[in-house]
Amino acid sequence: MIVGVPRETYPGERRVALVPAVIPGLLKAGFDVIVEKGAGLAAGYRDEDYASKGARFVSDRADVFRAADVMAQVLGVGANDETGDADLRLIHSGQHLVGFLRPFGRIETLQALAATGVTSFSIELMPRTTRAQSMDALSSMATICGYKAVVIAADTLPRLFPMLTTAAGTITPARVLVIGAGVAGLQAIATARRLGAVASAYDLRPAAKEQVLSLGARFVELPLEATDAQDTHGYARAQDEAFYQRQRELLGRVVSESDVVIATAVVPGMKSPVLVTREMVATMAAGSVIVDLAADRGGNCELTQAGEIVVAHGVTINGTVNLASTVPYHASQMYARNVSAFLLHVFKDGALRLDLDDPIVGETLLTRDGTLTNSRVRAFHSLAALAGSRDALPTQEAM
Ligand SMILES: NC(=O)c1ccc[n+]([C@@H]2O[C@H](COP(=O)([O-])OP(=O)(O)OC[C@H]3O[C@@H](n4cnc5c(N)ncnc54)[C@H](O)[C@@H]3O)[C@@H](O)[C@H]2O)c1
């Protein structure tokens, strides 16, 4: 079984799907690994580092796709909306694909992927369970993003983060508010605290409170109860506009008192709720900073522009997307460990072990034999459940 690692082609993407350190484990399990020349360079991994661990090199991208039984990518078709479609011509039937594939993105792209006949696994759909923790690339990338968001904020803020008592007077610590205390938010809290800031956080999932407190941050209590706050996968459920409206009213004062807001509130597959309005931004002190990790899904701040840094009312609003790619060495290392753990789990003795009763396999399998097979993704896109599937529900067929 040959695992192929192509160079990532999304503009500005610096990560690579496998790093040299995971190759010996794959070779030991019977895989061969081929790597496109220069694939790891932007992340700090040289060709000779891969070669010394036993990987083979292929100079032409198309040859990697031609030879590999399993393609390992970071941003695969779907997740790469700039250059990803070019891979559709290279992927072929009988091949396997593992990577971020954006299953809640454009249905046309998912159908085109299915039509190639590839057996694809969407790493975003990994169950958030203890058993799957070593394969949870969403958590890995969120950890990187939460850290980097705070580092960016500290660099942009015209104030120090820690409290300092000096001969030139006492400096008060920066106040950091984290909205959305999931994996990225919790890492943002920990990083802000390490830098000496005073951190507070808010999340609509009641379960987040204990985690926020355990990191030494204050939990912002709002007199507001979300309906059915958490779904069976542990994610926040979308709320109605009246809830978000009330949330904005109640968050207003906390935002205006903060020097930094790190916004991470997202709902899978949905546009992110606007929680920080332009009026709220106007009440913040000049020089304050908002880093909007929800930028690529519409943003939590009304003034966020995806991929841009804008200044409004003296407040810098950073909407940089794909932040994980700006820490490519460790982002690739973590991603590679997740992907190789997944490969070692689903392939045994040179063959795919397609045990659909195993949630790690059943929930991540996206396409197979020309069909979009994933029931959660089919339901999201209002496609009828497949005959024989456990979730066969009558919905309008849009395929
Ligand atoms: N192995 C595991 O058990 C495991 C691993 C990772 C994550 N998880 C859990 O999965 C869940 C999702 O984590 P995630 O980081 O991927 O979440 P996410 O990236 O989907 O969302 C980020 C956070 O935003 C919050 N949010 C959404 N709408 C909001 C709103 N209107 N106001 C305030 N906050 C809002 C969510 O509750 C979440 O905490 C969490 O419960 C997390 O603890 C479990």
The ligand as a Tripos MOL2 file, in Angstrom:
@<TRIPOS>MOLECULE
LIG
   44    48     1     0     0
SMALL
NO_CHARGES

@<TRIPOS>ATOM
      1 N1        -12.0380   13.9520   22.4120 N.am      1 LIG1
      2 C1        -12.9960   14.7050   22.8970 C.2       1 LIG1
      3 O1        -13.7570   14.3030   23.7210 O.2       1 LIG1
      4 C2        -13.1480   16.0840   22.3590 C.ar      1 LIG1
      5 C3        -12.1500   16.6100   21.5540 C.ar      1 LIG1
      6 C4        -12.3240   17.8810   21.0350 C.ar      1 LIG1
      7 C5        -13.4600   18.6230   21.3190 C.ar      1 LIG1
      8 N2        -14.4000   18.0870   22.1160 N.ar      1 LIG1
      9 C6        -15.6210   18.8370   22.4050 C.3       1 LIG1
     10 O2        -16.2700   19.1040   21.1660 O.3       1 LIG1
     11 C7        -16.9880   20.3040   21.2790 C.3       1 LIG1
     12 C8        -16.6960   21.2200   20.1270 C.3       1 LIG1
     13 O3        -15.4120   21.8210   20.2750 O.3       1 LIG1
     14 P1        -14.8220   22.7700   19.1750 P.3       1 LIG1
     15 O4        -13.7140   23.5250   19.7680 O.co2     1 LIG1
     16 O5        -14.5610   22.0030   17.9340 O.co2     1 LIG1
     17 O6        -16.0370   23.7600   18.9100 O.3       1 LIG1
     18 P2        -16.3270   24.6620   17.6820 P.3       1 LIG1
     19 O7        -15.0480   25.0740   17.0100 O.co2     1 LIG1
     20 O8        -17.4000   24.0420   16.8670 O.co2     1 LIG1
     21 O9        -16.9510   25.9850   18.3970 O.3       1 LIG1
     22 C9        -16.1760   26.7930   19.2410 C.3       1 LIG1
     23 C10       -16.9660   27.1340   20.4730 C.3       1 LIG1
     24 O10       -17.9190   28.1480   20.1570 O.3       1 LIG1
     25 C11       -19.0400   27.9380   20.9720 C.3       1 LIG1
     26 N3        -20.1970   28.6820   20.4680 N.ar      1 LIG1
     27 C12       -20.9550   28.4570   19.3550 C.ar      1 LIG1
     28 N4        -21.9330   29.3700   19.2510 N.ar      1 LIG1
     29 C13       -21.7890   30.2230   20.3030 C.ar      1 LIG1
     30 C14       -22.4840   31.3840   20.7440 C.ar      1 LIG1
     31 N5        -23.5440   31.8690   20.0780 N.pl3     1 LIG1
     32 N6        -22.0430   31.9910   21.8730 N.ar      1 LIG1
     33 C15       -20.9860   31.5050   22.5500 C.ar      1 LIG1
     34 N7        -20.2900   30.4260   22.1890 N.ar      1 LIG1
     35 C16       -20.6860   29.7900   21.0780 C.ar      1 LIG1
     36 C17       -19.1950   26.4380   20.9660 C.3       1 LIG1
     37 O11       -19.9790   25.9940   22.0540 O.3       1 LIG1
     38 C18       -17.7590   25.9790   21.0730 C.3       1 LIG1
     39 O12       -17.3480   25.8050   22.4090 O.3       1 LIG1
     40 C19       -16.6610   20.8490   22.6460 C.3       1 LIG1
     41 O13       -17.6690   20.4130   23.5010 O.3       1 LIG1
     42 C20       -15.3640   20.1950   22.9920 C.3       1 LIG1
     43 O14       -15.1280   20.1350   24.3820 O.3       1 LIG1
     44 C21       -14.2790   16.8240   22.6370 C.ar      1 LIG1
@<TRIPOS>BOND
     1     1     2 1
     2     2     3 2
     3     2     4 1
     4     4     5 ar
     5     4    44 ar
     6     5     6 ar
     7     6     7 ar
     8     7     8 ar
     9     8     9 1
    10     8    44 ar
    11     9    10 1
    12     9    42 1
    13    10    11 1
    14    11    12 1
    15    11    40 1
    16    12    13 1
    17    13    14 1
    18    14    15 2
    19    14    16 1
    20    14    17 1
    21    17    18 1
    22    18    19 2
    23    18    20 1
    24    18    21 1
    25    21    22 1
    26    22    23 1
    27    23    24 1
    28    23    38 1
    29    24    25 1
    30    25    26 1
    31    25    36 1
    32    26    27 ar
    33    26    35 ar
    34    27    28 ar
    35    28    29 ar
    36    29    30 ar
    37    29    35 ar
    38    30    31 1
    39    30    32 ar
    40    32    33 ar
    41    33    34 ar
    42    34    35 ar
    43    36    37 1
    44    36    38 1
    45    38    39 1
    46    40    41 1
    47    40    42 1
    48    42    43 1
@<TRIPOS>SUBSTRUCTURE
     1 LIG1         1 GROUP 0 **** ****
